[in-house]
Amino acid sequence: MPRGNPYPHRYKYGKIEKPIDLPVFLKLQERVPHVDRSSYSSEFIQALLALFYWTGLRKTEVLGRREIRYEAKVGVKIGKSHPGLLKEDMRIEEDRLYVFSIGDKVLKHGKREAPLVLPLTLPFVDLIVGQWRNTKPQQRVFPIEYITFWRICKRVDPKFTPHFFRHNRVTKFSANPKLSLADICAWTGMSPQTVSTYMMRAGRFTKRTGDIMADEARSLQSTP
Protein backbone atom coordinates (compact mmCIF):
# COMPACT_ATOMS: atom_id res chain seq x y z
CA MET A 1 0.00 0.00 0.00
CA PRO A 2 1.47 3.41 -0.99
CA ARG A 3 2.56 5.61 1.90
CA GLY A 4 -0.05 8.11 2.93
CA ASN A 5 -2.93 6.25 1.28
CA PRO A 6 -6.06 8.13 2.51
CA TYR A 7 -8.25 5.05 2.06
CA PRO A 8 -6.74 2.39 4.36
CA HIS A 9 -8.31 -1.05 4.00
CA ARG A 10 -10.68 0.21 1.32
CA TYR A 11 -12.36 -3.18 0.95
CA LYS A 12 -11.41 -4.69 4.32
CA TYR A 13 -14.97 -5.98 4.76
CA GLY A 14 -15.54 -6.69 1.07
CA LYS A 15 -17.65 -4.59 -1.23
CA ILE A 16 -21.21 -4.58 -2.46
CA GLU A 17 -21.26 -6.61 -5.68
CA LYS A 18 -24.95 -6.52 -6.59
CA PRO A 19 -27.08 -3.42 -7.17
CA ILE A 20 -29.31 -2.36 -4.29
CA ASP A 21 -32.96 -1.40 -4.52
CA LEU A 22 -34.72 1.49 -2.81
CA PRO A 23 -35.74 -0.46 0.36
CA VAL A 24 -32.07 -1.28 1.05
CA PHE A 25 -31.06 2.32 0.41
CA LEU A 26 -33.74 3.54 2.82
CA LYS A 27 -32.31 1.27 5.52
CA LEU A 28 -28.88 2.79 4.93
CA GLN A 29 -30.39 6.26 5.26
CA GLU A 30 -31.93 5.27 8.60
CA ARG A 31 -28.44 4.63 9.97
CA VAL A 32 -27.12 8.11 9.14
CA PRO A 33 -28.38 9.88 12.29
CA HIS A 34 -26.67 7.24 14.44
CA VAL A 35 -23.10 7.44 13.07
CA ASP A 36 -20.27 9.94 13.49
CA ARG A 37 -20.90 12.47 10.73
CA SER A 38 -17.85 14.69 11.39
CA SER A 39 -20.05 17.63 12.50
CA TYR A 40 -22.27 17.49 9.40
CA SER A 41 -26.02 17.30 9.97
CA SER A 42 -27.86 14.08 9.20
CA GLU A 43 -29.97 16.01 6.65
CA PHE A 44 -26.83 17.14 4.81
CA ILE A 45 -25.44 13.60 4.55
CA GLN A 46 -28.81 12.08 3.66
CA ALA A 47 -29.30 14.69 0.94
CA LEU A 48 -25.85 13.94 -0.49
CA LEU A 49 -26.43 10.19 -0.40
CA ALA A 50 -29.78 10.67 -2.12
CA LEU A 51 -28.22 12.76 -4.87
CA PHE A 52 -25.64 10.07 -5.55
CA TYR A 53 -28.25 7.29 -5.38
CA TRP A 54 -30.69 8.87 -7.82
CA THR A 55 -28.24 10.46 -10.27
CA GLY A 56 -25.26 8.09 -10.30
CA LEU A 57 -22.98 11.10 -10.86
CA ARG A 58 -19.24 10.75 -10.34
CA LYS A 59 -18.01 11.87 -6.94
CA THR A 60 -15.92 14.70 -8.40
CA GLU A 61 -18.84 15.96 -10.50
CA VAL A 62 -20.74 16.53 -7.26
CA LEU A 63 -18.03 17.37 -4.71
CA GLY A 64 -15.37 18.94 -6.93
CA ARG A 65 -11.60 18.68 -6.57
CA ARG A 66 -8.37 20.64 -6.75
CA GLU A 67 -5.91 20.19 -9.58
CA ILE A 68 -4.24 16.77 -9.26
CA ARG A 69 -1.06 15.20 -10.62
CA TYR A 70 -0.86 11.47 -11.32
CA GLU A 71 1.51 8.96 -12.86
CA ALA A 72 0.71 7.62 -16.33
CA LYS A 73 2.61 5.49 -18.86
CA VAL A 74 3.62 8.65 -20.71
CA GLY A 75 4.77 10.41 -17.54
CA VAL A 76 3.07 12.75 -15.10
CA LYS A 77 -0.34 14.04 -16.11
CA ILE A 78 -2.38 16.84 -14.62
CA GLY A 79 -6.07 16.51 -13.84
CA LYS A 80 -7.83 19.84 -14.01
CA SER A 81 -9.65 21.21 -11.02
CA HIS A 82 -13.41 20.74 -10.96
CA PRO A 83 -15.88 23.04 -9.19
CA GLY A 84 -18.42 20.35 -8.30
CA LEU A 85 -22.12 21.20 -8.26
CA LEU A 86 -22.70 24.90 -7.66
CA LYS A 87 -25.87 26.75 -6.72
CA GLU A 88 -26.34 27.75 -10.36
CA ASP A 89 -26.12 24.12 -11.55
CA MET A 90 -29.51 23.23 -10.10
CA ARG A 91 -32.99 24.62 -10.47
CA ILE A 92 -36.61 23.67 -9.95
CA GLU A 93 -39.21 23.74 -12.70
CA GLU A 94 -42.76 22.70 -11.85
CA ASP A 95 -42.44 19.44 -9.90
CA ARG A 96 -38.89 18.49 -10.90
CA LEU A 97 -35.34 19.23 -9.83
CA TYR A 98 -32.93 19.83 -12.72
CA VAL A 99 -29.26 19.01 -12.17
CA PHE A 100 -26.94 20.52 -14.78
CA SER A 101 -23.80 18.40 -14.84
CA ILE A 102 -23.24 18.87 -18.54
CA GLY A 103 -20.63 19.83 -21.11
CA ASP A 104 -17.11 20.20 -19.72
CA LYS A 105 -18.34 19.32 -16.22
CA VAL A 106 -18.64 15.68 -17.28
CA LEU A 107 -15.41 13.80 -16.51
CA LYS A 108 -13.45 10.91 -18.07
CA HIS A 109 -14.40 11.77 -21.66
CA GLY A 110 -18.08 11.47 -20.85
CA LYS A 111 -20.69 13.36 -22.84
CA ARG A 112 -23.90 14.70 -21.34
CA GLU A 113 -25.78 17.55 -22.98
CA ALA A 114 -29.06 17.52 -21.07
CA PRO A 115 -29.71 18.04 -17.35
CA LEU A 116 -30.67 15.16 -15.10
CA VAL A 117 -34.30 15.52 -14.05
CA LEU A 118 -35.45 14.25 -10.64
CA PRO A 119 -39.15 14.26 -9.69
CA LEU A 120 -39.61 16.06 -6.37
CA THR A 121 -41.65 13.09 -5.13
CA LEU A 122 -38.60 10.80 -4.99
CA PRO A 123 -37.55 9.94 -1.41
CA PHE A 124 -35.09 12.44 0.11
CA VAL A 125 -35.12 14.77 -2.91
CA ASP A 126 -36.76 17.32 -0.62
CA LEU A 127 -33.53 17.30 1.43
CA ILE A 128 -31.50 17.93 -1.72
CA VAL A 129 -33.75 20.89 -2.50
CA GLY A 130 -33.37 22.22 1.04
CA GLN A 131 -29.58 22.06 0.82
CA TRP A 132 -29.66 23.78 -2.58
CA ARG A 133 -31.94 26.57 -1.31
CA ASN A 134 -29.57 27.25 1.60
CA THR A 135 -26.52 27.49 -0.69
CA LYS A 136 -25.21 30.95 -1.54
CA PRO A 137 -24.61 31.95 -5.19
CA GLN A 138 -21.39 30.61 -6.76
CA GLN A 139 -20.90 28.21 -3.85
CA ARG A 140 -20.81 24.41 -3.81
CA VAL A 141 -24.10 22.81 -2.88
CA PHE A 142 -22.25 20.12 -0.91
CA PRO A 143 -19.09 21.63 0.64
CA ILE A 144 -17.43 18.53 2.06
CA GLU A 145 -14.07 16.88 1.34
CA TYR A 146 -14.34 13.54 -0.40
CA ILE A 147 -12.20 11.68 2.15
CA THR A 148 -14.52 12.91 4.93
CA PHE A 149 -17.60 11.76 3.05
CA TRP A 150 -15.92 8.42 2.26
CA ARG A 151 -15.28 7.81 5.96
CA ILE A 152 -18.88 8.65 6.84
CA CYS A 153 -20.10 6.18 4.21
CA LYS A 154 -17.90 3.50 5.79
CA ARG A 155 -19.49 4.20 9.17
CA VAL A 156 -22.94 3.76 7.65
CA ASP A 157 -21.86 0.39 6.24
CA PRO A 158 -18.31 -1.03 6.09
CA LYS A 159 -18.86 -2.26 2.51
CA PHE A 160 -20.19 1.07 1.35
CA THR A 161 -18.27 3.51 -0.92
CA PRO A 162 -19.53 6.64 -2.74
CA HIS A 163 -18.40 5.28 -6.12
CA PHE A 164 -20.78 2.34 -5.67
CA PHE A 165 -23.72 4.61 -6.47
CA ARG A 166 -22.57 5.16 -10.04
CA HIS A 167 -22.18 1.45 -10.67
CA ASN A 168 -25.53 0.87 -8.95
CA ARG A 169 -27.47 3.37 -11.06
CA VAL A 170 -25.98 2.28 -14.39
CA THR A 171 -26.58 -1.40 -13.61
CA LYS A 172 -30.21 -0.79 -12.60
CA PHE A 173 -30.84 1.24 -15.76
CA SER A 174 -29.14 -1.39 -17.93
CA ALA A 175 -31.36 -4.17 -16.59
CA ASN A 176 -34.56 -2.22 -17.27
CA PRO A 177 -36.07 -3.09 -20.69
CA LYS A 178 -38.08 0.16 -20.63
CA LEU A 179 -34.87 2.16 -21.10
CA SER A 180 -33.09 2.27 -24.44
CA LEU A 181 -29.35 2.45 -25.00
CA ALA A 182 -29.79 6.12 -25.94
CA ASP A 183 -31.72 6.82 -22.71
CA ILE A 184 -28.93 5.38 -20.54
CA CYS A 185 -26.14 7.11 -22.48
CA ALA A 186 -27.92 10.46 -22.19
CA TRP A 187 -28.26 10.11 -18.41
CA THR A 188 -24.88 8.63 -17.52
CA GLY A 189 -22.72 10.38 -20.12
CA MET A 190 -21.14 7.01 -20.92
CA SER A 191 -20.36 5.80 -24.43
CA PRO A 192 -22.68 3.28 -26.14
CA GLN A 193 -19.89 0.70 -25.96
CA THR A 194 -19.57 1.04 -22.17
CA VAL A 195 -23.32 0.99 -21.59
CA SER A 196 -23.68 -2.06 -23.84
CA THR A 197 -21.20 -3.87 -21.60
CA TYR A 198 -23.30 -3.04 -18.55
CA MET A 199 -26.44 -4.22 -20.36
CA MET A 200 -24.83 -7.56 -21.15
CA ARG A 201 -23.56 -8.02 -17.61
CA ALA A 202 -27.03 -7.24 -16.27
CA GLY A 203 -28.35 -10.17 -18.31
CA ARG A 204 -30.80 -7.95 -20.16
CA PHE A 205 -30.43 -9.72 -23.51
CA THR A 206 -30.26 -13.24 -22.11
CA LYS A 207 -33.40 -12.59 -20.03
CA ARG A 208 -35.21 -11.48 -23.16
CA THR A 209 -34.01 -14.58 -24.99
CA GLY A 210 -35.24 -16.72 -22.11
CA ASP A 211 -38.66 -15.06 -22.31
CA ILE A 212 -38.83 -15.90 -26.02
CA MET A 213 -38.11 -19.55 -25.25
CA ALA A 214 -40.83 -19.48 -22.58
CA ASP A 215 -43.26 -18.14 -25.20
CA GLU A 216 -42.23 -21.00 -27.50
CA ALA A 217 -42.92 -23.54 -24.76
CA ARG A 218 -46.32 -22.02 -23.97
CA SER A 219 -47.33 -22.08 -27.60
CA LEU A 220 -46.45 -25.78 -27.78
CA GLN A 221 -48.52 -26.52 -24.67
CA SER A 222 -51.53 -24.70 -26.13
CA THR A 223 -51.36 -26.67 -29.41
CA PRO A 224 -54.14 -29.33 -29.55
C-alpha positions as CSV (number, residue, x, y, z in Angstrom):
1,M,0.0,0.0,0.0
2,P,1.5,3.4,-1.0
3,R,2.6,5.6,1.9
4,G,-0.1,8.1,2.9
5,N,-2.9,6.3,1.3
6,P,-6.1,8.1,2.5
7,Y,-8.3,5.1,2.1
8,P,-6.7,2.4,4.4
9,H,-8.3,-1.1,4.0
10,R,-10.7,0.2,1.3
11,Y,-12.4,-3.2,1.0
12,K,-11.4,-4.7,4.3
13,Y,-15.0,-6.0,4.8
14,G,-15.5,-6.7,1.1
15,K,-17.6,-4.6,-1.2
16,I,-21.2,-4.6,-2.5
17,E,-21.3,-6.6,-5.7
18,K,-25.0,-6.5,-6.6
19,P,-27.1,-3.4,-7.2
20,I,-29.3,-2.4,-4.3
21,D,-33.0,-1.4,-4.5
22,L,-34.7,1.5,-2.8
23,P,-35.7,-0.5,0.4
24,V,-32.1,-1.3,1.0
25,F,-31.1,2.3,0.4
26,L,-33.7,3.5,2.8
27,K,-32.3,1.3,5.5
28,L,-28.9,2.8,4.9
29,Q,-30.4,6.3,5.3
30,E,-31.9,5.3,8.6
31,R,-28.4,4.6,10.0
32,V,-27.1,8.1,9.1
33,P,-28.4,9.9,12.3
34,H,-26.7,7.2,14.4
35,V,-23.1,7.4,13.1
36,D,-20.3,9.9,13.5
37,R,-20.9,12.5,10.7
38,S,-17.9,14.7,11.4
39,S,-20.0,17.6,12.5
40,Y,-22.3,17.5,9.4
41,S,-26.0,17.3,10.0
42,S,-27.9,14.1,9.2
43,E,-30.0,16.0,6.6
44,F,-26.8,17.1,4.8
45,I,-25.4,13.6,4.6
46,Q,-28.8,12.1,3.7
47,A,-29.3,14.7,0.9
48,L,-25.8,13.9,-0.5
49,L,-26.4,10.2,-0.4
50,A,-29.8,10.7,-2.1
51,L,-28.2,12.8,-4.9
52,F,-25.6,10.1,-5.6
53,Y,-28.2,7.3,-5.4
54,W,-30.7,8.9,-7.8
55,T,-28.2,10.5,-10.3
56,G,-25.3,8.1,-10.3
57,L,-23.0,11.1,-10.9
58,R,-19.2,10.8,-10.3
59,K,-18.0,11.9,-6.9
60,T,-15.9,14.7,-8.4
61,E,-18.8,16.0,-10.5
62,V,-20.7,16.5,-7.3
63,L,-18.0,17.4,-4.7
64,G,-15.4,18.9,-6.9
65,R,-11.6,18.7,-6.6
66,R,-8.4,20.6,-6.7
67,E,-5.9,20.2,-9.6
68,I,-4.2,16.8,-9.3
69,R,-1.1,15.2,-10.6
70,Y,-0.9,11.5,-11.3
71,E,1.5,9.0,-12.9
72,A,0.7,7.6,-16.3
73,K,2.6,5.5,-18.9
74,V,3.6,8.7,-20.7
75,G,4.8,10.4,-17.5
76,V,3.1,12.7,-15.1
77,K,-0.3,14.0,-16.1
78,I,-2.4,16.8,-14.6
79,G,-6.1,16.5,-13.8
80,K,-7.8,19.8,-14.0
81,S,-9.7,21.2,-11.0
82,H,-13.4,20.7,-11.0
83,P,-15.9,23.0,-9.2
84,G,-18.4,20.3,-8.3
85,L,-22.1,21.2,-8.3
86,L,-22.7,24.9,-7.7
87,K,-25.9,26.8,-6.7
88,E,-26.3,27.7,-10.4
89,D,-26.1,24.1,-11.5
90,M,-29.5,23.2,-10.1
91,R,-33.0,24.6,-10.5
92,I,-36.6,23.7,-10.0
93,E,-39.2,23.7,-12.7
94,E,-42.8,22.7,-11.9
95,D,-42.4,19.4,-9.9
96,R,-38.9,18.5,-10.9
97,L,-35.3,19.2,-9.8
98,Y,-32.9,19.8,-12.7
99,V,-29.3,19.0,-12.2
100,F,-26.9,20.5,-14.8
101,S,-23.8,18.4,-14.8
102,I,-23.2,18.9,-18.5
103,G,-20.6,19.8,-21.1
104,D,-17.1,20.2,-19.7
105,K,-18.3,19.3,-16.2
106,V,-18.6,15.7,-17.3
107,L,-15.4,13.8,-16.5
108,K,-13.5,10.9,-18.1
109,H,-14.4,11.8,-21.7
110,G,-18.1,11.5,-20.9
111,K,-20.7,13.4,-22.8
112,R,-23.9,14.7,-21.3
113,E,-25.8,17.6,-23.0
114,A,-29.1,17.5,-21.1
115,P,-29.7,18.0,-17.3
116,L,-30.7,15.2,-15.1
117,V,-34.3,15.5,-14.0
118,L,-35.4,14.3,-10.6
119,P,-39.1,14.3,-9.7
120,L,-39.6,16.1,-6.4
121,T,-41.7,13.1,-5.1
122,L,-38.6,10.8,-5.0
123,P,-37.5,9.9,-1.4
124,F,-35.1,12.4,0.1
125,V,-35.1,14.8,-2.9
126,D,-36.8,17.3,-0.6
127,L,-33.5,17.3,1.4
128,I,-31.5,17.9,-1.7
129,V,-33.8,20.9,-2.5
130,G,-33.4,22.2,1.0
131,Q,-29.6,22.1,0.8
132,W,-29.7,23.8,-2.6
133,R,-31.9,26.6,-1.3
134,N,-29.6,27.2,1.6
135,T,-26.5,27.5,-0.7
136,K,-25.2,30.9,-1.5
137,P,-24.6,32.0,-5.2
138,Q,-21.4,30.6,-6.8
139,Q,-20.9,28.2,-3.8
140,R,-20.8,24.4,-3.8
141,V,-24.1,22.8,-2.9
142,F,-22.2,20.1,-0.9
143,P,-19.1,21.6,0.6
144,I,-17.4,18.5,2.1
145,E,-14.1,16.9,1.3
146,Y,-14.3,13.5,-0.4
147,I,-12.2,11.7,2.2
148,T,-14.5,12.9,4.9
149,F,-17.6,11.8,3.0
150,W,-15.9,8.4,2.3
151,R,-15.3,7.8,6.0
152,I,-18.9,8.7,6.8
153,C,-20.1,6.2,4.2
154,K,-17.9,3.5,5.8
155,R,-19.5,4.2,9.2
156,V,-22.9,3.8,7.6
157,D,-21.9,0.4,6.2
158,P,-18.3,-1.0,6.1
159,K,-18.9,-2.3,2.5
160,F,-20.2,1.1,1.3
161,T,-18.3,3.5,-0.9
162,P,-19.5,6.6,-2.7
163,H,-18.4,5.3,-6.1
164,F,-20.8,2.3,-5.7
165,F,-23.7,4.6,-6.5
166,R,-22.6,5.2,-10.0
167,H,-22.2,1.4,-10.7
168,N,-25.5,0.9,-9.0
169,R,-27.5,3.4,-11.1
170,V,-26.0,2.3,-14.4
171,T,-26.6,-1.4,-13.6
172,K,-30.2,-0.8,-12.6
173,F,-30.8,1.2,-15.8
174,S,-29.1,-1.4,-17.9
175,A,-31.4,-4.2,-16.6
176,N,-34.6,-2.2,-17.3
177,P,-36.1,-3.1,-20.7
178,K,-38.1,0.2,-20.6
179,L,-34.9,2.2,-21.1
180,S,-33.1,2.3,-24.4
181,L,-29.4,2.5,-25.0
182,A,-29.8,6.1,-25.9
183,D,-31.7,6.8,-22.7
184,I,-28.9,5.4,-20.5
185,C,-26.1,7.1,-22.5
186,A,-27.9,10.5,-22.2
187,W,-28.3,10.1,-18.4
188,T,-24.9,8.6,-17.5
189,G,-22.7,10.4,-20.1
190,M,-21.1,7.0,-20.9
191,S,-20.4,5.8,-24.4
192,P,-22.7,3.3,-26.1
193,Q,-19.9,0.7,-26.0
194,T,-19.6,1.0,-22.2
195,V,-23.3,1.0,-21.6
196,S,-23.7,-2.1,-23.8
197,T,-21.2,-3.9,-21.6
198,Y,-23.3,-3.0,-18.5
199,M,-26.4,-4.2,-20.4
200,M,-24.8,-7.6,-21.2
201,R,-23.6,-8.0,-17.6
202,A,-27.0,-7.2,-16.3
203,G,-28.3,-10.2,-18.3
204,R,-30.8,-7.9,-20.2
205,F,-30.4,-9.7,-23.5
206,T,-30.3,-13.2,-22.1
207,K,-33.4,-12.6,-20.0
208,R,-35.2,-11.5,-23.2
209,T,-34.0,-14.6,-25.0
210,G,-35.2,-16.7,-22.1
211,D,-38.7,-15.1,-22.3
212,I,-38.8,-15.9,-26.0
213,M,-38.1,-19.5,-25.3
214,A,-40.8,-19.5,-22.6
215,D,-43.3,-18.1,-25.2
216,E,-42.2,-21.0,-27.5
217,A,-42.9,-23.5,-24.8
218,R,-46.3,-22.0,-24.0
219,S,-47.3,-22.1,-27.6
220,L,-46.5,-25.8,-27.8
221,Q,-48.5,-26.5,-24.7
222,S,-51.5,-24.7,-26.1
223,T,-51.4,-26.7,-29.4
224,P,-54.1,-29.3,-29.5
